[in-house]
Amino acid sequence: LEGEIAQAFPTLKGARVEHAWAGTMAYAVHSMPQIGRLRPDVWLCTAFGGRGLNTTAMAGELIASAIADDDERWKLFAPFGLVGTGGLAGKLAAEVRLRALAMADAR
C-alpha cells in the first residue's frame, strides 16, 4: 500500500500507513447498491462495489431520513432488489474482474 501511495503521490514517499483493512469487495450483479429494509427494524446498505466513499454516506442519510422522518425515497432502490452474487463462483468472478481492472489501470 505504501508503494502504491508513493507512486500515485510522490511527495508522500516514506509516509507510513498506520491502519489498513481488507475484505471482500461487495458487488451486486446489477451494479447498483442495495439499499432498503429487510423487515420493520432491519435495514441494509451493501454492494457499493468500490464506489462506497460517496454513496455509502448518501445511503446512510437516506436510511436515517426513512427512520426519523418516514421518508420513502429509499424505495427508489426497490426495483434492484436483494440479489445473490453466485456464492463462491461469484466471489471468484469479482476477484478476477477486480484484478483485470487493476491491470488496465496500471497500463
Biopython code that builds the backbone (N, CA, C, O; Angstrom):
import numpy as np
from Bio.PDB.StructureBuilder import StructureBuilder

atoms = [
    (1, "LEU", "N", (0.828, -1.193, 0.000)),
    (1, "LEU", "CA", (0.000, 0.000, 0.000)),
    (1, "LEU", "C", (0.871, 1.255, 0.000)),
    (1, "LEU", "O", (0.597, 2.212, -0.725)),
    (2, "GLU", "N", (1.915, 1.242, 0.814)),
    (2, "GLU", "CA", (2.793, 2.407, 0.881)),
    (2, "GLU", "C", (3.443, 2.684, -0.475)),
    (2, "GLU", "O", (3.602, 3.839, -0.868)),
    (3, "GLY", "N", (3.816, 1.621, -1.183)),
    (3, "GLY", "CA", (4.411, 1.777, -2.512)),
    (3, "GLY", "C", (3.428, 2.364, -3.511)),
    (3, "GLY", "O", (3.800, 3.208, -4.327)),
    (4, "GLU", "N", (2.186, 1.927, -3.455)),
    (4, "GLU", "CA", (1.172, 2.461, -4.359)),
    (4, "GLU", "C", (0.895, 3.929, -4.069)),
    (4, "GLU", "O", (0.704, 4.724, -4.989)),
    (5, "ILE", "N", (0.872, 4.284, -2.794)),
    (5, "ILE", "CA", (0.653, 5.683, -2.422)),
    (5, "ILE", "C", (1.809, 6.535, -2.930)),
    (5, "ILE", "O", (1.589, 7.605, -3.498)),
    (6, "ALA", "N", (3.030, 6.072, -2.732)),
    (6, "ALA", "CA", (4.206, 6.818, -3.177)),
    (6, "ALA", "C", (4.228, 6.975, -4.689)),
    (6, "ALA", "O", (4.653, 8.007, -5.209)),
    (7, "GLN", "N", (3.766, 5.941, -5.396)),
    (7, "GLN", "CA", (3.736, 6.018, -6.860)),
    (7, "GLN", "C", (2.712, 7.050, -7.334)),
    (7, "GLN", "O", (2.974, 7.815, -8.262)),
    (8, "ALA", "N", (1.552, 7.061, -6.693)),
    (8, "ALA", "CA", (0.492, 7.999, -7.095)),
    (8, "ALA", "C", (0.769, 9.411, -6.591)),
    (8, "ALA", "O", (0.429, 10.389, -7.258)),
    (9, "PHE", "N", (1.381, 9.518, -5.424)),
    (9, "PHE", "CA", (1.642, 10.808, -4.788)),
    (9, "PHE", "C", (3.100, 10.846, -4.332)),
    (9, "PHE", "O", (3.387, 10.591, -3.162)),
    (10, "PRO", "N", (4.024, 11.162, -5.244)),
    (10, "PRO", "CA", (5.452, 11.108, -4.918)),
    (10, "PRO", "C", (5.859, 11.910, -3.684)),
    (10, "PRO", "O", (6.819, 11.544, -3.006)),
    (11, "THR", "N", (5.164, 12.973, -3.387)),
    (11, "THR", "CA", (5.536, 13.771, -2.206)),
    (11, "THR", "C", (5.256, 13.028, -0.906)),
    (11, "THR", "O", (5.753, 13.426, 0.147)),
    (12, "LEU", "N", (4.467, 11.954, -0.960)),
    (12, "LEU", "CA", (4.162, 11.168, 0.240)),
    (12, "LEU", "C", (5.103, 9.970, 0.414)),
    (12, "LEU", "O", (4.921, 9.158, 1.320)),
    (13, "LYS", "N", (6.109, 9.867, -0.461)),
    (13, "LYS", "CA", (7.061, 8.748, -0.351)),
    (13, "LYS", "C", (7.670, 8.745, 1.049)),
    (13, "LYS", "O", (8.150, 9.773, 1.528)),
    (14, "GLY", "N", (7.648, 7.606, 1.689)),
    (14, "GLY", "CA", (8.167, 7.455, 3.042)),
    (14, "GLY", "C", (7.112, 7.617, 4.127)),
    (14, "GLY", "O", (7.375, 7.335, 5.296)),
    (15, "ALA", "N", (5.915, 8.069, 3.748)),
    (15, "ALA", "CA", (4.838, 8.179, 4.746)),
    (15, "ALA", "C", (4.437, 6.773, 5.179)),
    (15, "ALA", "O", (4.365, 5.864, 4.352)),
    (16, "ARG", "N", (4.182, 6.596, 6.445)),
    (16, "ARG", "CA", (3.824, 5.285, 6.989)),
    (16, "ARG", "C", (2.312, 5.130, 7.037)),
    (16, "ARG", "O", (1.593, 6.069, 7.377)),
    (17, "VAL", "N", (1.843, 3.955, 6.698)),
    (17, "VAL", "CA", (0.427, 3.616, 6.827)),
    (17, "VAL", "C", (0.235, 3.039, 8.223)),
    (17, "VAL", "O", (0.840, 2.026, 8.574)),
    (18, "GLU", "N", (-0.601, 3.683, 9.009)),
    (18, "GLU", "CA", (-0.826, 3.215, 10.383)),
    (18, "GLU", "C", (-1.925, 2.171, 10.471)),
    (18, "GLU", "O", (-1.846, 1.261, 11.296)),
    (19, "HIS", "N", (-2.941, 2.286, 9.640)),
    (19, "HIS", "CA", (-4.070, 1.347, 9.682)),
    (19, "HIS", "C", (-4.491, 1.006, 8.259)),
    (19, "HIS", "O", (-4.519, 1.877, 7.389)),
    (20, "ALA", "N", (-4.812, -0.234, 8.031)),
    (20, "ALA", "CA", (-5.335, -0.684, 6.748)),
    (20, "ALA", "C", (-6.267, -1.857, 7.007)),
    (20, "ALA", "O", (-6.155, -2.524, 8.035)),
    (21, "TRP", "N", (-7.163, -2.107, 6.105)),
    (21, "TRP", "CA", (-8.068, -3.239, 6.260)),
    (21, "TRP", "C", (-8.342, -3.836, 4.890)),
    (21, "TRP", "O", (-8.114, -3.195, 3.865)),
    (22, "ALA", "N", (-8.821, -5.041, 4.883)),
    (22, "ALA", "CA", (-9.133, -5.735, 3.637)),
    (22, "ALA", "C", (-10.420, -6.513, 3.834)),
    (22, "ALA", "O", (-10.826, -6.797, 4.961)),
    (23, "GLY", "N", (-11.032, -6.841, 2.760)),
    (23, "GLY", "CA", (-12.255, -7.626, 2.832)),
    (23, "GLY", "C", (-12.740, -7.955, 1.439)),
    (23, "GLY", "O", (-12.110, -7.577, 0.451)),
    (24, "THR", "N", (-13.830, -8.642, 1.356)),
    (24, "THR", "CA", (-14.424, -8.990, 0.080)),
    (24, "THR", "C", (-15.095, -7.760, -0.500)),
    (24, "THR", "O", (-15.853, -7.077, 0.189)),
    (25, "MET", "N", (-14.816, -7.474, -1.772)),
    (25, "MET", "CA", (-15.445, -6.348, -2.444)),
    (25, "MET", "C", (-16.908, -6.704, -2.685)),
    (25, "MET", "O", (-17.213, -7.782, -3.194)),
    (26, "ALA", "N", (-17.799, -5.810, -2.325)),
    (26, "ALA", "CA", (-19.234, -6.082, -2.423)),
    (26, "ALA", "C", (-19.804, -5.543, -3.728)),
    (26, "ALA", "O", (-20.057, -4.346, -3.858)),
    (27, "TYR", "N", (-20.003, -6.430, -4.682)),
    (27, "TYR", "CA", (-20.606, -6.071, -5.963)),
    (27, "TYR", "C", (-21.963, -6.755, -6.064)),
    (27, "TYR", "O", (-22.110, -7.910, -5.665)),
    (28, "ALA", "N", (-22.945, -6.051, -6.592)),
    (28, "ALA", "CA", (-24.219, -6.677, -6.934)),
    (28, "ALA", "C", (-24.172, -7.001, -8.422)),
    (28, "ALA", "O", (-23.504, -6.303, -9.185)),
    (29, "VAL", "N", (-24.862, -8.036, -8.837)),
    (29, "VAL", "CA", (-24.818, -8.428, -10.239)),
    (29, "VAL", "C", (-25.394, -7.351, -11.152)),
    (29, "VAL", "O", (-25.077, -7.318, -12.341)),
    (30, "HIS", "N", (-26.231, -6.474, -10.619)),
    (30, "HIS", "CA", (-26.805, -5.396, -11.426)),
    (30, "HIS", "C", (-26.026, -4.081, -11.266)),
    (30, "HIS", "O", (-26.438, -3.047, -11.792)),
    (31, "SER", "N", (-24.906, -4.124, -10.544)),
    (31, "SER", "CA", (-24.005, -2.981, -10.344)),
    (31, "SER", "C", (-24.629, -1.800, -9.611)),
    (31, "SER", "O", (-24.105, -0.688, -9.676)),
    (32, "MET", "N", (-25.713, -2.019, -8.932)),
    (32, "MET", "CA", (-26.345, -0.962, -8.138)),
    (32, "MET", "C", (-26.216, -1.305, -6.661)),
    (32, "MET", "O", (-26.250, -2.480, -6.293)),
    (33, "PRO", "N", (-26.067, -0.295, -5.811)),
    (33, "PRO", "CA", (-26.040, -0.588, -4.380)),
    (33, "PRO", "C", (-27.386, -1.145, -3.932)),
    (33, "PRO", "O", (-28.425, -0.847, -4.520)),
    (34, "GLN", "N", (-27.347, -1.941, -2.903)),
    (34, "GLN", "CA", (-28.575, -2.499, -2.346)),
    (34, "GLN", "C", (-28.875, -1.739, -1.061)),
    (34, "GLN", "O", (-28.172, -1.869, -0.059)),
    (35, "ILE", "N", (-29.928, -0.950, -1.120)),
    (35, "ILE", "CA", (-30.332, -0.084, -0.022)),
    (35, "ILE", "C", (-31.797, -0.357, 0.248)),
    (35, "ILE", "O", (-32.617, -0.268, -0.665)),
    (36, "GLY", "N", (-32.143, -0.688, 1.476)),
    (36, "GLY", "CA", (-33.546, -0.944, 1.753)),
    (36, "GLY", "C", (-33.795, -1.509, 3.125)),
    (36, "GLY", "O", (-32.936, -1.473, 4.006)),
    (37, "ARG", "N", (-34.979, -2.026, 3.284)),
    (37, "ARG", "CA", (-35.418, -2.580, 4.565)),
    (37, "ARG", "C", (-35.739, -4.057, 4.382)),
    (37, "ARG", "O", (-36.511, -4.438, 3.502)),
    (38, "LEU", "N", (-35.133, -4.878, 5.228)),
    (38, "LEU", "CA", (-35.414, -6.313, 5.192)),
    (38, "LEU", "C", (-36.701, -6.647, 5.932)),
    (38, "LEU", "O", (-37.493, -7.478, 5.489)),
    (39, "ARG", "N", (-36.895, -5.982, 7.072)),
    (39, "ARG", "CA", (-38.121, -6.097, 7.857)),
    (39, "ARG", "C", (-38.229, -4.817, 8.689)),
    (39, "ARG", "O", (-37.306, -4.004, 8.650)),
    (40, "PRO", "N", (-39.294, -4.604, 9.425)),
    (40, "PRO", "CA", (-39.520, -3.298, 10.055)),
    (40, "PRO", "C", (-38.333, -2.637, 10.758)),
    (40, "PRO", "O", (-38.169, -1.424, 10.629)),
    (41, "ASP", "N", (-37.509, -3.364, 11.485)),
    (41, "ASP", "CA", (-36.401, -2.723, 12.189)),
    (41, "ASP", "C", (-35.025, -3.146, 11.681)),
    (41, "ASP", "O", (-34.028, -2.979, 12.382)),
    (42, "VAL", "N", (-34.965, -3.692, 10.470)),
    (42, "VAL", "CA", (-33.682, -4.155, 9.925)),
    (42, "VAL", "C", (-33.486, -3.547, 8.538)),
    (42, "VAL", "O", (-34.230, -3.837, 7.602)),
    (43, "TRP", "N", (-32.459, -2.691, 8.431)),
    (43, "TRP", "CA", (-32.137, -2.005, 7.187)),
    (43, "TRP", "C", (-30.832, -2.553, 6.611)),
    (43, "TRP", "O", (-30.018, -3.117, 7.342)),
    (44, "LEU", "N", (-30.633, -2.389, 5.310)),
    (44, "LEU", "CA", (-29.393, -2.838, 4.700)),
    (44, "LEU", "C", (-28.827, -1.774, 3.770)),
    (44, "LEU", "O", (-29.557, -1.023, 3.124)),
    (45, "CYS", "N", (-27.521, -1.740, 3.728)),
    (45, "CYS", "CA", (-26.750, -0.905, 2.797)),
    (45, "CYS", "C", (-25.545, -1.739, 2.404)),
    (45, "CYS", "O", (-24.650, -1.953, 3.223)),
    (46, "THR", "N", (-25.505, -2.209, 1.180)),
    (46, "THR", "CA", (-24.391, -3.053, 0.767)),
    (46, "THR", "C", (-24.215, -2.978, -0.743)),
    (46, "THR", "O", (-24.993, -2.328, -1.442)),
    (47, "ALA", "N", (-23.191, -3.646, -1.230)),
    (47, "ALA", "CA", (-22.919, -3.807, -2.661)),
    (47, "ALA", "C", (-22.553, -2.494, -3.347)),
    (47, "ALA", "O", (-23.043, -2.202, -4.438)),
    (48, "PHE", "N", (-21.699, -1.711, -2.712)),
    (48, "PHE", "CA", (-21.286, -0.447, -3.307)),
    (48, "PHE", "C", (-20.134, -0.620, -4.287)),
    (48, "PHE", "O", (-19.787, 0.312, -5.012)),
    (49, "GLY", "N", (-19.542, -1.809, -4.314)),
    (49, "GLY", "CA", (-18.571, -2.197, -5.334)),
    (49, "GLY", "C", (-17.485, -1.193, -5.659)),
    (49, "GLY", "O", (-17.273, -0.872, -6.828)),
    (50, "GLY", "N", (-16.794, -0.692, -4.649)),
    (50, "GLY", "CA", (-15.697, 0.223, -4.893)),
    (50, "GLY", "C", (-16.115, 1.674, -5.036)),
    (50, "GLY", "O", (-15.268, 2.542, -5.249)),
    (51, "ARG", "N", (-17.400, 1.952, -4.923)),
    (51, "ARG", "CA", (-17.892, 3.323, -5.016)),
    (51, "ARG", "C", (-18.540, 3.736, -3.704)),
    (51, "ARG", "O", (-19.531, 4.465, -3.685)),
    (52, "GLY", "N", (-17.964, 3.260, -2.617)),
    (52, "GLY", "CA", (-18.599, 3.449, -1.330)),
    (52, "GLY", "C", (-18.378, 4.776, -0.644)),
    (52, "GLY", "O", (-19.174, 5.165, 0.210)),
    (53, "LEU", "N", (-17.320, 5.480, -0.992)),
    (53, "LEU", "CA", (-16.996, 6.688, -0.256)),
    (53, "LEU", "C", (-18.122, 7.719, -0.303)),
    (53, "LEU", "O", (-18.469, 8.296, 0.728)),
    (54, "ASN", "N", (-18.678, 7.952, -1.446)),
    (54, "ASN", "CA", (-19.764, 8.926, -1.532)),
    (54, "ASN", "C", (-21.138, 8.283, -1.381)),
    (54, "ASN", "O", (-22.013, 8.842, -0.720)),
    (55, "THR", "N", (-21.332, 7.127, -1.981)),
    (55, "THR", "CA", (-22.664, 6.532, -1.983)),
    (55, "THR", "C", (-23.059, 5.929, -0.635)),
    (55, "THR", "O", (-24.246, 5.875, -0.316)),
    (56, "THR", "N", (-22.095, 5.478, 0.156)),
    (56, "THR", "CA", (-22.475, 4.969, 1.477)),
    (56, "THR", "C", (-22.942, 6.102, 2.380)),
    (56, "THR", "O", (-23.848, 5.919, 3.193)),
    (57, "ALA", "N", (-22.329, 7.265, 2.240)),
    (57, "ALA", "CA", (-22.782, 8.428, 3.019)),
    (57, "ALA", "C", (-24.204, 8.800, 2.614)),
    (57, "ALA", "O", (-25.039, 9.101, 3.466)),
    (58, "MET", "N", (-24.473, 8.778, 1.312)),
    (58, "MET", "CA", (-25.818, 9.074, 0.814)),
    (58, "MET", "C", (-26.809, 8.039, 1.325)),
    (58, "MET", "O", (-27.913, 8.387, 1.745)),
    (59, "ALA", "N", (-26.422, 6.779, 1.290)),
    (59, "ALA", "CA", (-27.316, 5.714, 1.747)),
    (59, "ALA", "C", (-27.606, 5.841, 3.237)),
    (59, "ALA", "O", (-28.738, 5.630, 3.673)),
    (60, "GLY", "N", (-26.588, 6.186, 4.016)),
    (60, "GLY", "CA", (-26.796, 6.395, 5.446)),
    (60, "GLY", "C", (-27.773, 7.520, 5.712)),
    (60, "GLY", "O", (-28.644, 7.403, 6.573)),
    (61, "GLU", "N", (-27.631, 8.609, 4.976)),
    (61, "GLU", "CA", (-28.564, 9.742, 5.113)),
    (61, "GLU", "C", (-29.969, 9.322, 4.701)),
    (61, "GLU", "O", (-30.949, 9.697, 5.344)),
    (62, "LEU", "N", (-30.062, 8.553, 3.641)),
    (62, "LEU", "CA", (-31.357, 8.096, 3.132)),
    (62, "LEU", "C", (-32.076, 7.219, 4.155)),
    (62, "LEU", "O", (-33.268, 7.399, 4.401)),
    (63, "ILE", "N", (-31.362, 6.285, 4.740)),
    (63, "ILE", "CA", (-31.969, 5.396, 5.728)),
    (63, "ILE", "C", (-32.270, 6.138, 7.029)),
    (63, "ILE", "O", (-33.305, 5.905, 7.653)),
    (64, "ALA", "N", (-31.367, 7.028, 7.438)),
    (64, "ALA", "CA", (-31.639, 7.819, 8.644)),
    (64, "ALA", "C", (-32.913, 8.645, 8.459)),
    (64, "ALA", "O", (-33.728, 8.756, 9.375)),
    (65, "SER", "N", (-33.074, 9.214, 7.283)),
    (65, "SER", "CA", (-34.276, 10.005, 6.991)),
    (65, "SER", "C", (-35.519, 9.118, 6.974)),
    (65, "SER", "O", (-36.592, 9.543, 7.402)),
    (66, "ALA", "N", (-35.378, 7.902, 6.489)),
    (66, "ALA", "CA", (-36.516, 6.969, 6.484)),
    (66, "ALA", "C", (-36.929, 6.623, 7.908)),
    (66, "ALA", "O", (-38.117, 6.579, 8.227)),
    (67, "ILE", "N", (-35.936, 6.379, 8.762)),
    (67, "ILE", "CA", (-36.224, 6.006, 10.149)),
    (67, "ILE", "C", (-36.777, 7.190, 10.935)),
    (67, "ILE", "O", (-37.774, 7.059, 11.646)),
    (68, "ALA", "N", (-36.131, 8.339, 10.806)),
    (68, "ALA", "CA", (-36.509, 9.505, 11.619)),
    (68, "ALA", "C", (-37.724, 10.250, 11.102)),
    (68, "ALA", "O", (-38.521, 10.769, 11.884)),
    (69, "ASP", "N", (-37.869, 10.303, 9.768)),
    (69, "ASP", "CA", (-38.907, 11.165, 9.179)),
    (69, "ASP", "C", (-39.921, 10.434, 8.307)),
    (69, "ASP", "O", (-40.738, 11.072, 7.643)),
    (70, "ASP", "N", (-39.881, 9.113, 8.301)),
    (70, "ASP", "CA", (-40.759, 8.326, 7.425)),
    (70, "ASP", "C", (-40.589, 8.687, 5.948)),
    (70, "ASP", "O", (-41.527, 8.576, 5.159)),
    (71, "ASP", "N", (-39.391, 9.116, 5.591)),
    (71, "ASP", "CA", (-39.062, 9.450, 4.202)),
    (71, "ASP", "C", (-39.035, 8.156, 3.390)),
    (71, "ASP", "O", (-38.417, 7.180, 3.815)),
    (72, "GLU", "N", (-39.678, 8.130, 2.259)),
    (72, "GLU", "CA", (-39.775, 6.894, 1.471)),
    (72, "GLU", "C", (-38.892, 6.891, 0.229)),
    (72, "GLU", "O", (-39.083, 6.054, -0.652)),
    (73, "ARG", "N", (-37.925, 7.810, 0.138)),
    (73, "ARG", "CA", (-37.049, 7.836, -1.044)),
    (73, "ARG", "C", (-36.224, 6.561, -1.179)),
    (73, "ARG", "O", (-35.803, 6.218, -2.284)),
    (74, "TRP", "N", (-35.984, 5.847, -0.069)),
    (74, "TRP", "CA", (-35.216, 4.594, -0.140)),
    (74, "TRP", "C", (-35.896, 3.596, -1.067)),
    (74, "TRP", "O", (-35.242, 2.707, -1.611)),
    (75, "LYS", "N", (-37.196, 3.737, -1.247)),
    (75, "LYS", "CA", (-37.940, 2.813, -2.109)),
    (75, "LYS", "C", (-37.542, 2.943, -3.581)),
    (75, "LYS", "O", (-37.871, 2.074, -4.388)),
    (76, "LEU", "N", (-36.842, 4.013, -3.932)),
    (76, "LEU", "CA", (-36.359, 4.155, -5.308)),
    (76, "LEU", "C", (-35.368, 3.053, -5.672)),
    (76, "LEU", "O", (-35.153, 2.774, -6.852)),
    (77, "PHE", "N", (-34.763, 2.425, -4.660)),
    (77, "PHE", "CA", (-33.829, 1.332, -4.895)),
    (77, "PHE", "C", (-34.522, -0.029, -4.952)),
    (77, "PHE", "O", (-33.886, -1.029, -5.288)),
    (78, "ALA", "N", (-35.801, -0.080, -4.633)),
    (78, "ALA", "CA", (-36.542, -1.349, -4.598)),
    (78, "ALA", "C", (-36.490, -2.131, -5.909)),
    (78, "ALA", "O", (-36.399, -3.358, -5.864)),
    (79, "PRO", "N", (-36.543, -1.483, -7.072)),
    (79, "PRO", "CA", (-36.509, -2.264, -8.317)),
    (79, "PRO", "C", (-35.250, -3.115, -8.480)),
    (79, "PRO", "O", (-35.263, -4.093, -9.228)),
    (80, "PHE", "N", (-34.174, -2.761, -7.799)),
    (80, "PHE", "CA", (-32.932, -3.514, -7.935)),
    (80, "PHE", "C", (-32.873, -4.712, -7.006)),
    (80, "PHE", "O", (-32.110, -5.646, -7.251)),
    (81, "GLY", "N", (-33.660, -4.699, -5.951)),
    (81, "GLY", "CA", (-33.815, -5.849, -5.072)),
    (81, "GLY", "C", (-32.538, -6.385, -4.452)),
    (81, "GLY", "O", (-31.434, -5.944, -4.769)),
    (82, "LEU", "N", (-32.715, -7.326, -3.580)),
    (82, "LEU", "CA", (-31.616, -8.016, -2.925)),
    (82, "LEU", "C", (-31.349, -9.279, -3.730)),
    (82, "LEU", "O", (-32.154, -10.210, -3.722)),
    (83, "VAL", "N", (-30.228, -9.307, -4.419)),
    (83, "VAL", "CA", (-29.928, -10.422, -5.317)),
    (83, "VAL", "C", (-28.701, -11.186, -4.843)),
    (83, "VAL", "O", (-27.809, -10.618, -4.213)),
    (84, "GLY", "N", (-28.664, -12.455, -5.147)),
    (84, "GLY", "CA", (-27.499, -13.272, -4.833)),
    (84, "GLY", "C", (-26.349, -12.938, -5.760)),
    (84, "GLY", "O", (-26.556, -12.372, -6.834)),
    (85, "THR", "N", (-25.148, -13.282, -5.355)),
    (85, "THR", "CA", (-23.973, -12.980, -6.172)),
    (85, "THR", "C", (-23.253, -14.229, -6.658)),
    (85, "THR", "O", (-22.113, -14.143, -7.117)),
    (86, "GLY", "N", (-23.881, -15.357, -6.568)),
    (86, "GLY", "CA", (-23.291, -16.560, -7.122)),
    (86, "GLY", "C", (-22.378, -17.336, -6.198)),
    (86, "GLY", "O", (-21.609, -18.180, -6.658)),
    (87, "GLY", "N", (-22.445, -17.069, -4.907)),
    (87, "GLY", "CA", (-21.641, -17.831, -3.951)),
    (87, "GLY", "C", (-20.159, -17.741, -4.236)),
    (87, "GLY", "O", (-19.662, -16.673, -4.592)),
    (88, "LEU", "N", (-19.446, -18.840, -4.086)),
    (88, "LEU", "CA", (-18.003, -18.867, -4.290)),
    (88, "LEU", "C", (-17.638, -18.493, -5.724)),
    (88, "LEU", "O", (-16.673, -17.761, -5.942)),
    (89, "ALA", "N", (-18.388, -18.982, -6.695)),
    (89, "ALA", "CA", (-18.103, -18.645, -8.098)),
    (89, "ALA", "C", (-18.241, -17.142, -8.323)),
    (89, "ALA", "O", (-17.467, -16.553, -9.078)),
    (90, "GLY", "N", (-19.209, -16.530, -7.680)),
    (90, "GLY", "CA", (-19.382, -15.086, -7.795)),
    (90, "GLY", "C", (-18.220, -14.331, -7.176)),
    (90, "GLY", "O", (-17.760, -13.332, -7.727)),
    (91, "LYS", "N", (-17.742, -14.808, -6.025)),
    (91, "LYS", "CA", (-16.581, -14.173, -5.385)),
    (91, "LYS", "C", (-15.352, -14.276, -6.280)),
    (91, "LYS", "O", (-14.597, -13.313, -6.414)),
    (92, "LEU", "N", (-15.151, -15.437, -6.888)),
    (92, "LEU", "CA", (-14.011, -15.620, -7.785)),
    (92, "LEU", "C", (-14.133, -14.721, -9.010)),
    (92, "LEU", "O", (-13.147, -14.124, -9.441)),
    (93, "ALA", "N", (-15.331, -14.622, -9.569)),
    (93, "ALA", "CA", (-15.543, -13.761, -10.729)),
    (93, "ALA", "C", (-15.274, -12.303, -10.375)),
    (93, "ALA", "O", (-14.672, -11.575, -11.165)),
    (94, "ALA", "N", (-15.711, -11.874, -9.206)),
    (94, "ALA", "CA", (-15.467, -10.496, -8.769)),
    (94, "ALA", "C", (-13.967, -10.245, -8.593)),
    (94, "ALA", "O", (-13.470, -9.178, -8.954)),
    (95, "GLU", "N", (-13.259, -11.208, -8.048)),
    (95, "GLU", "CA", (-11.817, -11.063, -7.851)),
    (95, "GLU", "C", (-11.104, -10.972, -9.194)),
    (95, "GLU", "O", (-10.198, -10.154, -9.354)),
    (96, "VAL", "N", (-11.499, -11.797, -10.161)),
    (96, "VAL", "CA", (-10.904, -11.753, -11.498)),
    (96, "VAL", "C", (-11.168, -10.390, -12.133)),
    (96, "VAL", "O", (-10.278, -9.797, -12.741)),
    (97, "ARG", "N", (-12.386, -9.906, -11.989)),
    (97, "ARG", "CA", (-12.745, -8.598, -12.553)),
    (97, "ARG", "C", (-11.927, -7.490, -11.893)),
    (97, "ARG", "O", (-11.419, -6.605, -12.581)),
    (98, "LEU", "N", (-11.799, -7.527, -10.595)),
    (98, "LEU", "CA", (-11.044, -6.513, -9.875)),
    (98, "LEU", "C", (-9.585, -6.504, -10.322)),
    (98, "LEU", "O", (-9.006, -5.439, -10.536)),
    (99, "ARG", "N", (-9.000, -7.672, -10.461)),
    (99, "ARG", "CA", (-7.596, -7.759, -10.892)),
    (99, "ARG", "C", (-7.434, -7.290, -12.336)),
    (99, "ARG", "O", (-6.435, -6.651, -12.669)),
    (100, "ALA", "N", (-8.405, -7.601, -13.198)),
    (100, "ALA", "CA", (-8.346, -7.127, -14.583)),
    (100, "ALA", "C", (-8.430, -5.602, -14.629)),
    (100, "ALA", "O", (-7.706, -4.971, -15.399)),
    (101, "LEU", "N", (-9.285, -5.014, -13.833)),
    (101, "LEU", "CA", (-9.386, -3.556, -13.781)),
    (101, "LEU", "C", (-8.090, -2.943, -13.257)),
    (101, "LEU", "O", (-7.641, -1.914, -13.761)),
    (102, "ALA", "N", (-7.489, -3.574, -12.246)),
    (102, "ALA", "CA", (-6.225, -3.077, -11.703)),
    (102, "ALA", "C", (-5.124, -3.134, -12.753)),
    (102, "ALA", "O", (-4.310, -2.217, -12.854)),
    (103, "MET", "N", (-5.098, -4.214, -13.536)),
    (103, "MET", "CA", (-4.091, -4.333, -14.602)),
    (103, "MET", "C", (-4.314, -3.282, -15.667)),
    (103, "MET", "O", (-3.355, -2.708, -16.183)),
    (104, "ALA", "N", (-5.573, -3.021, -16.003)),
    (104, "ALA", "CA", (-5.877, -1.988, -17.001)),
    (104, "ALA", "C", (-5.453, -0.608, -16.497)),
    (104, "ALA", "O", (-4.950, 0.210, -17.268)),
    (105, "ASP", "N", (-5.656, -0.353, -15.215)),
    (105, "ASP", "CA", (-5.257, 0.924, -14.617)),
    (105, "ASP", "C", (-3.743, 1.091, -14.626)),
    (105, "ASP", "O", (-3.237, 2.208, -14.733)),
    (106, "ALA", "N", (-3.027, -0.013, -14.513)),
    (106, "ALA", "CA", (-1.565, 0.038, -14.439)),
    (106, "ALA", "C", (-0.926, 0.377, -15.790)),
    (106, "ALA", "O", (0.239, 0.772, -15.842)),
    (107, "ARG", "N", (-1.665, 0.227, -16.856)),
    (107, "ARG", "CA", (-1.106, 0.496, -18.205)),
    (107, "ARG", "C", (-0.923, 1.955, -18.456)),
    (107, "ARG", "O", (-0.468, 2.344, -19.531)),
]
sb = StructureBuilder()
sb.init_structure("model")
sb.init_model(0)
sb.init_chain("A")
sb.init_seg("    ")
for serial, (resi, resn, name, xyz) in enumerate(atoms, 1):
    if name == "N":
        sb.init_residue(resn, " ", resi, " ")
    sb.init_atom(name, np.array(xyz, "f"), 0.0, 1.0, " ", f" {name:<3s}", serial, name[0])
structure = sb.get_structure()
